[in-house]
Amino acid sequence: MIVVATTEGELAGMCNRLRALGVRSVDVVAPSDTRRVVLASVEDAAGAAGLVVSLRADGVMAVTRPDGGAALEAWYRDTRPVSFGERLSVCLAWSEHDRRHLPGLIELGPGGFGSGHHPTTSQIIEELAGRIVGGERVLDVGCGSGILGLCALQLGAAGVVAADIDLDAVEATRRNAHVNGMGGRLEATPDPLGRIDGPFDIVLANIARAGVVELAPELVSHVSKRGWLVVGGISPSQCSQVVDFLHPLTEVRRRTSGAWSTVVLARA
């Protein structure tokens, strides 16, 4: 089976297109007032995968879905929305879960790392939710799906520069900004940090220990005088070492969940 995320206005055309492509049956789920999720039955797994590739090439938000059993149960679990307090929620666009009453909803399409379920992503989003006051300029280093920058905008940041060396991640971030009506406030770029003009009120780097250490001087230089840096994707045992590389910034907060930690740093 394949699942396609579309809108009410595009629903009829999408269903007609899928039928013309030979799907066996089409069902529609309405998880919100604006989102429509089309469930299309395909003859076999290979056919479903090929159809998804073709649809994505045309910019359609399409994914394959298990037909049943434990795999489908895992699918439902992994596509559930994630809420962060009373101001913000994140959900995959093709999720069948209801999201009509979720606060500050961000929807994500295919591509790029980050859906809100991984501890490092959720830790940083929780920091954003607790710290953003409005009007900040944000730099997201290693943006993946763009989730962190989009959440920052939803919480009141003025603008985001989202950077990633992976061109697929850059494109995914641009698409997700468009899906959420934020394309005018988010710039996604493959440029290295040295070509990005700072400083920024908030710098986010969910790029693991090796990435933080390699980019440490540039990360520090992009933080404004009263700004702050969040680094994630590191283990609890790595925190002190990573903080040492980010001198003269000093640690102001640490979050740990199981094997993952996030550290917030600011100028002394």
N, C-alpha and C positions, 0 to 999 in steps of 0.2 A: 504494500500500500504506500501511496505517497500523500503528503500533507502539504497544502499550499495556503499561505497566509495572504489574504487579500482584503479588500474593503467592500462595503455594500454597493458602491457605485461601479466597481469593477467585477462584481460577483458573476453576473450573467455572462459576460464575455469570457471570463476565466473558465466557467463550467462548460461553455460551448467549445472552447479551445481544447480542454481536456478530453471531451467526448470525441472531438475530431482526431485527437491523437490516439484514440483506441482504448481508453480506459473502460473497464467493465461496468462500473457504477460510480455515482457521485453522491455524497452526502455533505451537508453543510451544518457547521456548528457556529453559533453566535456567542462567543465568550464575552463580548462587550458591545456597547452601542455602535461602535464603528468598525470593529474587527470581525472579519468572517474567515473561518477556517474550513477549507474544502478537503474532504477525505475522499481520495480517488483510488478505487481498487484496480490493481494491475495484475496481469497474468502471472508474472514471476518476478523474483528478486532482481534478476539482471535487467529485465525490462523496466522495473521501477527505478533502478539506479541510472540507467541511460536516460530516462525521461526527466529525472531531476537535473542531471547535467545539462540537458538541452534547455530546460526552463530557466535554470539559474543563469545560463549564458545570455538570456534575454532580460535579466534583472528581476525575475520572479523569485519570491521567497518560498522555495520548495525544499522539502526534506523527505527521506524515506522513513516509514514507521513500521514497527513490528505488527504482525497481524493478531498475535495473541500470546497467551502463556506468560511465563516469567519475564520474557523480554518486553512485552507490552506493559506489564506492571512496573518494570524499571523505567520505561519511557514516561509513564504518567508521573512517576516520582521525580524524575529528572527534569520534567518540563513544568513543574509547579511554580507559581510565582513566588518571589521572595520579597518580604516587606522589611523595611528598616524604619522602625518607629512609626510616627504618624505623618511623616512628610514625604516618604519615598517608597516606591515599589519597582521591581524589575521583573520582566516576564519575556520569555521567548515569543516571538510574534505568532508562531504556529501552535502554541500551547492551546489545548482544548479546555483548560481550566477557566472557570468564570473569573473575571477581573473587573466587573462593573464598578465595584465600590472600593477599589484599591487606591490609596493616596499617591499622588505624584508619579503616575505610571510611566516607566520607560520600557519600550518594546525593542527587542533585538532581533535582527535577521541573521541569516547564516554567515559564518566566517569570523575569524579572529577569536582569541582566547578571552573568556570572561563572560559569565552569565549571572553572577551573583551567588552561586552555590559554593564556590571554592572558599575556604577560610581566609586566604590572603585577600581576595577581592572583597569579601564581606567586611573584613576588618577595616580596610581602607574606606569603604563606603560609610561605615559607622563613624569613622573619624570625620569625614566630610560632613555628615549630618549633624555632628556635634559642634563643628568649628566654623563652618561657613556662615557669614553674617550678611553677605550680599555685596555684589559689585567687584568681587575678586577676579584677577586675571590668573588663569591656571595653565600650567604646563604638565601634560601627561606623557611621560617617557616610556615607550614600549606599550602603546595604547591598546593593542589587540583588537577587540571588538569595539572599543571606544566607550565601554561601559562607565569607566571612572569619570571621564570628561563629561559625558551626558548626565550622569548623576550630579556632578558639580553644577552644571547649568540648571538642572531642575531645582536644585537647592538655592539658586540665586546668584551664582557666579556670572560675571559679565561676559566673559569670553574664554575660550579654550584653544590652545594649540596642542594637537595630539600628534605625537611623532612615533614612528616605528620603522625599522629597517626592512620589515616584511611588507612588500607592496600589497599583498593580499589583505593584510591587516589595515593598511591605510585605506584601501577601497571599502572594506567592511565598515570602518569607522565613518567614512563619508556617507555610505548608504544608511547606516543607522541614524546618523544625524538628520538625514532627509526624512526618514520614517517618522522621527519624533518632532519634525518641524523646527529643528535647531541648526539647519545647514548654514544659516547666516551668522551664527555665533561660534561655530567650531571650524577651525582650520586643521585638516589632517595632512601631514607631510612626511615624506621619507627622509627629509634633510637631517644631517647629523646635528648634534646640539650646538656645535660651534657656529652653525649658520642660522641659528634661531636667536632672535633678539630678545634679551631679557631686560630687567629682571621680572619675576613673577611673584605674586602674593602666595601662591601655592604651587609646589612642585611635587608631582606624584611619580614614583618609580617602583612599580611592582615587577621587578626584573631579576630577582634572585641575587644571591651574594656576589657571584662573579660579575654580573652586569653592574651592580652598584659600585663595586670596587673599581672596575675599569673606568667608569664614568664619574667617579667621585668628585674630582676637581670641577668639572663642568656642572654637575648637579648643584654643588655648593654655590658656584658663581651665578647661577640663575635664580637663586632665592633672594628676594628683596630684603631690605633692612629689617622690616617687621614681618617678613613672611615666614613660611614653614615648609619643611620637606617631609614627605612620608615615604619610607622605603619598605617594601614587602617582598614576600617570596623567600624569606630566610628562616632558618631554624632557630629555636631559642638559644642554642649554644653559639650561634654565629653573631648574635646581636651586638655584643660588646666590641668584637673585632670590627664589624661594619661601622659602628659609631666612631671608632678611632679613625677610620679612613675619611670620615666626613667632617673632621675638625676644620674650622673653628665652630661649626654648629654643635650644639649640645642636645642630648636626649631630654625630652620633656614628657614623653609618654611611651609606654610599650604595651602592646596587646599580644596575647598568646592564646592559641587554640590548638591543643594537641601538638602536632609536629611543626606548626607554622607560627611565625611571629611577624608583627608589623611595628616599626619604630617611627615616632614623630620627633623631629629635631627642629630647632630654631636657633637664631643667633643669641648669644648670651647678652 
